[in-house]
């Protein structure tokens, strides 16, 4: 079965913090937004200065999100996406990215952009695909209800049972990968399930997967666009559909 390596927090931070060569690998950070004007001041100033490009994909916000983003980061590329859904926004961002590496994170303040160095560090260490985890040493969360915690655990176990591998945290959208792997990952879903789709396809394609620790803070402003039960059902359907599509012989080694 495929193995997923865990990268200790201290290793990536310690090894790359003072590396002047960070900019030699062009990193595109993609942040999808939908009515996140109140949270962007907590997020955008923390995007590391070694990042090659910051791409903000907005899904028709009505609260001035785009204007706030332009004020905070005049250098950011703003992509307007009329299709609804996080997956649609991320796909638009993938299409616009020009970096060697893509790192995707949320705009609600729950993910620290400065952790992006862990993802880049793991990729430079040999990973093809890097998944953030709240449940490995160095990670954690302040923003999971008991029902979300239980659902995430069940879905994670379903992937481990059906596909192998050893993901510790399936439903978490902080991840990074080499842009050259987009043709293999072939993201083609529009909702929150795109995160699971990317992870499962990385696993089935034999990409070298690392997990890095990440801490999830509580949302400060606004209400999450995630709908726990409907979106959880979409994730489960994605897991089952992909399992049928690839077949048993393609996922177990």
Backbone torsions as a table, in degrees:
resi	resn	phi	psi	omega
1	UNK	NA	156.4	179.8
2	UNK	-67.6	143.8	177.1
3	UNK	-106.7	151.4	177.5
4	UNK	-122.7	120.1	-175.6
5	UNK	-88.9	142.6	176.5
6	UNK	-99.3	131.2	178.5
7	UNK	-103.5	117.5	-179.6
8	UNK	-60.3	146.0	-178.3
9	UNK	-60.4	-42.6	-174.9
10	UNK	-67.9	-30.0	-177.7
11	UNK	-65.5	-50.0	-177.4
12	UNK	-69.6	-42.9	-177.7
13	UNK	-66.4	-47.3	-176.5
14	UNK	-65.3	-34.7	-174.8
15	UNK	-81.4	-18.3	-173.2
16	UNK	-121.8	-10.1	-172.3
17	UNK	-55.3	-41.6	-175.1
18	UNK	-108.1	20.1	-176.9
19	UNK	-81.1	113.2	-178.2
20	UNK	-70.9	-12.2	-177.9
21	UNK	-88.4	7.9	-178.6
22	UNK	-56.7	-38.6	-175.6
23	UNK	-74.0	-9.4	179.0
24	UNK	-71.0	-22.4	172.6
25	UNK	-103.1	114.4	-175.0
26	UNK	-76.2	119.5	-178.0
27	UNK	-110.7	126.2	174.8
28	UNK	-102.6	121.3	174.1
29	UNK	-99.3	128.2	-179.0
30	UNK	-113.8	125.1	179.8
31	UNK	-125.3	110.7	174.5
32	UNK	-79.4	141.4	-178.4
33	UNK	-131.8	146.4	169.8
34	UNK	-152.0	102.1	-179.4
35	UNK	56.9	57.3	-179.3
36	UNK	-118.9	26.8	-177.5
37	UNK	-56.3	-37.3	-177.8
38	UNK	-72.1	-25.1	-176.9
39	UNK	-95.1	-22.5	-176.4
40	UNK	-58.5	-36.3	177.5
41	UNK	-63.0	-18.1	177.5
42	UNK	-89.0	-16.2	-172.2
43	UNK	-108.2	-55.3	-170.0
44	UNK	-62.4	-38.5	178.3
45	UNK	-64.6	-15.9	-178.2
46	UNK	-93.8	-0.7	175.9
47	UNK	-67.1	125.8	-175.3
48	UNK	-59.8	148.1	-177.1
49	UNK	-76.6	-10.1	177.1
50	UNK	-82.6	-5.2	-179.7
51	UNK	-67.6	133.7	-178.9
52	UNK	-66.8	-45.7	179.6
53	UNK	-153.2	144.8	175.1
54	UNK	-109.8	120.5	-178.8
55	UNK	-114.1	119.8	177.6
56	UNK	-109.2	119.7	-179.6
57	UNK	-106.1	114.0	-175.5
58	UNK	-104.3	132.3	-178.3
59	UNK	-98.2	56.0	176.0
60	UNK	65.6	50.6	177.4
61	UNK	-65.0	151.1	-179.7
62	UNK	-116.9	7.0	-175.6
63	UNK	-111.2	14.3	179.7
64	UNK	85.4	18.8	-179.1
65	UNK	-55.1	-46.5	-176.8
66	UNK	-63.6	-42.2	179.9
67	UNK	-63.9	-42.5	178.3
68	UNK	-63.2	-42.8	179.4
69	UNK	-60.2	-42.5	-179.5
70	UNK	-67.5	-34.1	177.9
71	UNK	-68.8	-41.9	-176.6
72	UNK	-75.5	-39.6	-177.0
73	UNK	-135.8	81.3	180.0
74	UNK	-59.1	-21.6	-178.5
75	UNK	-84.2	-8.7	-177.7
76	UNK	-69.8	146.8	173.1
77	UNK	-89.7	124.0	-179.9
78	UNK	-101.3	122.2	177.0
79	UNK	-113.6	124.7	178.6
80	UNK	-96.5	124.8	-177.6
81	UNK	-120.9	118.6	-177.3
82	UNK	-82.6	-23.4	177.9
83	UNK	-69.1	143.5	-179.1
84	UNK	-83.6	148.5	173.0
85	UNK	114.2	146.2	179.9
86	UNK	-64.0	-38.9	179.6
87	UNK	-61.9	-42.4	179.0
88	UNK	-62.0	-40.7	179.6
89	UNK	-65.5	-44.9	179.9
90	UNK	-64.7	-40.0	178.6
91	UNK	-62.1	-38.7	176.2
92	UNK	-63.9	-39.4	177.9
93	UNK	-66.2	-40.6	177.7
94	UNK	-60.1	-41.5	-179.4
95	UNK	-66.2	-27.8	-178.3
96	UNK	-88.8	-18.1	-173.4
97	UNK	-67.5	142.3	177.3
98	UNK	-120.3	-2.3	-177.1
99	UNK	-75.8	168.6	174.0
100	UNK	-75.2	-31.9	-176.7
101	UNK	-122.0	141.4	174.2
102	UNK	-114.9	129.3	173.1
103	UNK	-122.7	128.3	-179.1
104	UNK	-115.1	135.7	178.8
105	UNK	-149.2	165.5	-174.9
106	UNK	-87.4	161.3	-176.6
107	UNK	-98.7	1.3	-171.5
108	UNK	-87.7	4.5	179.7
109	UNK	87.7	-1.0	-178.3
110	UNK	-78.6	-22.9	-177.7
111	UNK	-113.7	134.8	-178.6
112	UNK	-87.2	115.4	179.5
113	UNK	-58.4	-25.1	-178.8
114	UNK	-70.6	-15.2	173.7
115	UNK	-71.5	-9.5	-179.2
116	UNK	-56.7	-26.0	179.5
117	UNK	-63.5	-28.7	177.3
118	UNK	-66.6	-39.0	-178.6
119	UNK	-69.9	-44.3	177.5
120	UNK	-63.8	-41.0	178.8
121	UNK	-60.0	-42.7	179.2
122	UNK	-66.5	-38.7	178.6
123	UNK	-65.6	-41.3	178.2
124	UNK	-68.7	-23.8	179.0
125	UNK	-82.2	-4.1	176.1
126	UNK	126.8	-3.7	-179.9
127	UNK	-75.4	150.6	170.0
128	UNK	-95.6	-31.4	-173.1
129	UNK	-144.8	131.4	-176.7
130	UNK	-122.9	129.3	-176.9
131	UNK	-115.5	128.4	173.0
132	UNK	-73.1	144.9	178.5
133	UNK	-135.8	134.0	175.7
134	UNK	-87.6	-4.0	-170.4
135	UNK	-121.7	23.3	168.8
136	UNK	-114.3	166.3	-177.7
137	UNK	-56.2	128.0	-178.3
138	UNK	100.0	-14.0	178.5
139	UNK	-97.9	-179.0	178.8
140	UNK	168.9	176.3	179.3
141	UNK	-152.1	143.0	171.3
142	UNK	-113.3	9.3	-167.0
143	UNK	-134.6	34.4	178.2
144	UNK	-122.6	121.0	174.2
145	UNK	-74.3	162.2	178.4
146	UNK	-56.3	-37.7	-178.4
147	UNK	-69.8	-37.9	176.7
148	UNK	-68.1	-39.5	179.0
149	UNK	-61.4	-45.1	-179.9
150	UNK	-66.1	-44.7	179.7
151	UNK	-62.2	-42.9	179.0
152	UNK	-62.1	-42.0	-179.7
153	UNK	-63.9	-44.4	-179.2
154	UNK	-64.3	-43.0	-179.9
155	UNK	-67.8	-36.9	176.8
156	UNK	-63.3	-43.2	179.0
157	UNK	-65.8	-34.8	178.7
158	UNK	-62.5	-42.6	178.3
159	UNK	-65.6	-41.9	180.0
160	UNK	-64.1	-37.0	-179.8
161	UNK	-71.4	-43.9	-173.1
162	UNK	-85.6	-26.2	-173.9
163	UNK	-119.9	-13.1	-171.1
164	UNK	84.0	-154.6	-177.5
165	UNK	73.1	-174.8	-176.7
166	UNK	-147.0	42.5	175.2
167	UNK	-53.7	138.7	175.1
168	UNK	-103.1	-12.2	-175.1
169	UNK	-154.9	101.5	-174.6
170	UNK	-82.1	-49.7	-169.3
171	UNK	-90.8	65.1	178.0
172	UNK	-143.2	126.7	-167.6
173	UNK	-94.9	7.3	176.2
174	UNK	-83.5	109.6	-177.9
175	UNK	-154.7	164.5	179.7
176	UNK	-147.6	157.3	179.5
177	UNK	-163.1	162.3	174.2
178	UNK	-70.4	133.0	-175.8
179	UNK	-61.1	-26.9	-179.0
180	UNK	-63.2	-15.9	-179.4
181	UNK	-88.6	1.6	-179.4
182	UNK	-58.8	-35.2	-178.9
183	UNK	-66.4	-29.8	177.8
184	UNK	-80.5	-42.5	-179.3
185	UNK	-69.7	-35.8	174.1
186	UNK	43.6	58.1	-178.6
187	UNK	-63.9	124.9	-175.8
188	UNK	-138.7	27.9	176.8
189	UNK	-119.0	158.7	-172.5
190	UNK	-106.8	-14.0	-174.2
191	UNK	-104.3	-164.2	179.3
192	UNK	-62.5	-20.5	-178.4
193	UNK	-66.7	-9.9	-179.7
194	UNK	-59.4	-30.9	179.8
195	UNK	-65.0	-43.9	176.6
196	UNK	-66.6	-40.8	179.9
197	UNK	-58.5	-46.4	179.1
198	UNK	-61.0	-44.2	-178.0
199	UNK	-64.3	-45.0	-178.7
200	UNK	-66.5	-42.0	-179.6
201	UNK	-69.6	-32.9	174.0
202	UNK	-62.0	-41.5	-179.9
203	UNK	-65.7	-46.9	-176.7
204	UNK	-70.2	-25.3	-178.5
205	UNK	-85.8	-2.4	179.2
206	UNK	76.1	18.7	176.9
207	UNK	-67.9	150.0	178.8
208	UNK	-80.2	115.9	-172.0
209	UNK	-108.7	130.4	172.5
210	UNK	-115.5	149.6	168.0
211	UNK	-108.5	140.9	175.2
212	UNK	-125.9	149.8	-178.9
213	UNK	-72.3	143.2	177.7
214	UNK	-143.8	143.7	176.9
215	UNK	-107.3	127.3	179.3
216	UNK	-99.1	114.3	177.0
217	UNK	-87.0	169.3	177.3
218	UNK	-77.0	145.0	172.6
219	UNK	-59.9	137.5	-178.2
220	UNK	-91.3	-50.1	-176.4
221	UNK	-120.3	146.3	173.3
222	UNK	80.8	-174.7	-177.7
223	UNK	-120.8	139.8	-179.0
224	UNK	-61.9	144.5	174.6
225	UNK	-82.6	-6.7	178.4
226	UNK	-72.6	131.8	174.1
227	UNK	-108.9	108.0	-167.1
228	UNK	-52.9	-56.2	-175.0
229	UNK	-74.0	-50.3	179.0
230	UNK	-61.5	-41.5	-178.9
231	UNK	-73.2	-33.2	174.6
232	UNK	-62.8	-38.5	177.7
233	UNK	-65.6	-39.4	178.1
234	UNK	-65.3	-37.7	177.0
235	UNK	-63.7	-45.4	179.7
236	UNK	-61.2	-43.4	178.7
237	UNK	-62.4	-37.2	177.6
238	UNK	-63.7	-43.9	178.6
239	UNK	-59.0	-46.4	-177.5
240	UNK	-70.1	-41.7	-178.9
241	UNK	-63.6	-44.3	179.9
242	UNK	-65.5	-34.2	178.9
243	UNK	-64.2	-41.0	178.1
244	UNK	-68.4	-38.6	-176.3
245	UNK	-66.1	-46.5	-175.1
246	UNK	-81.2	-27.9	179.8
247	UNK	80.7	155.2	-175.7
248	UNK	-60.6	-40.9	-176.2
249	UNK	-66.0	-19.1	-176.2
250	UNK	-89.0	-14.8	-172.4
251	UNK	-115.5	-12.3	-178.8
252	UNK	-114.1	127.3	178.0
253	UNK	-121.4	NA	NA
